Amino acid sequence: MLIAIAAFFATVFGSQLSISPRVRRSLPALPAFLLIGWWSPAFGVDTPQLEALLDEVRTDTRMPGLRAAMRFPDGRIVTAAVGFADRDAEIPLDDHVGMPGGSTGKTFVAALTMLLVEDEVLSLDDPVSDWLGDTEWYHRLPNADDIRVRHLLSHTSGIRDYPGTARFKWAMVRRVLRDGSAYFEPEELIRFVLDKRPLFPAGEGFRYSDAGYLVLGRVIERASGRAYYDLLQERILDPLELTEVRPQDRSVLSGITPGYMGGASNLKKDGRMKFDPRSEWTGGGLVTNPTMLVEFYAALAEGRVVSQESLGAMMSGGWQNPRTPEWQYGYGMFVIERGAAIDHGGLWPGYRTHVTHNLHSGVTIAVQTNRDGRVNLLELIDQIRGLVLESDVPAESESSMSCTESRGPS
């Protein structure tokens, strides 16, 4: 049993519950997808082409199931799904069944925060202590007196993260052994990063922190007087008709695929997971699928979620590391090549997700698999981009494109 749990931690918590800066630096520096903002709008990609590519990748990487959605500027969406939703039962994967989207949910959190800023309920420059200073734990956070709302949004607060801490790992082991599944309230996870030295002064560095987004969730609820999931439903999910996005607000999530970790299903016979999905909350906390993600990201980029001014703030916020000028983390999104594209990845035990929107071309791509571990979804997005190039870019332009494609260390 302990060996299995150790393997679980090695798989899940060897990296952040999203694409961390360390992993991102090891991936291609700039997928060619981000360089195609000027091609013909005649987009000729269809489902059979996309399905064939996904099936080839799935076979090569031994994924149980793999799916993707492409949304074009005219609103047309091309989807494909290959492999199995449930490998043991041989149930085929489709476009609609849910999977936990991991940290892709942070973009929803950030967008909702910006709506509260537009409503003048919150300000980006509000000291977080104004909202949470009366709690027994807040002033034990590093930089507690200096953290502003914008710092939580952009992972620049100087707060550490909890997944890699020994105390969290042992708490997980104890709860899994005792209860079969480990559930944590947001404050319990925040407590794993209390009484620590700050990583850097607030606003003067970047460190990805799920704990910081849990603090942000408490700010949203305190400022609005509403439960986060209720407000998200009212302000974003219902207006955009994102009917297949659901909160991870219960131990057993209905209508989802099993996820696979080290070849084994993450679902117990009673439908629970070792890490209770309620725990993620505003660190992600949403069941979704690629179609819903491309619809949301396109709506965000087109000014149908927040104002263009707010979107500009989301893209320009954060701290720019001079050593990685090709990307920075804004508010709830990675910003690529100073605004050429926005994206986010997500990892939940047994699942991987990635979504990206090219602001020049207006094309959005999302991919998702029910397997975690070493899965390079950015490379897959680049391959999907290649389908568009083959269909729509003249030969001489495609040749020029391949010459400018930049690759980082593998």
PyMOL commands that set and color helices and strands:
alter all, ss='L'
color gray80, all
select helices_A, chain A and resi 2-12+21-26+32-35+47-61+102-118+128-132+138-140+149-153+166-179+186-191+210-224+228-237+277-279+281-283+290-301+308-316+377-392+395-404
alter helices_A, ss='H'
color red, helices_A
select strands_A, chain A and resi 65-71+77-86+91-92+99-100+246-247+260-261+264-265+286-288+327-329+334-336+341-348+351-358+364-369
alter strands_A, ss='S'
color yellow, strands_A
deselect
rebuild
show_as cartoon
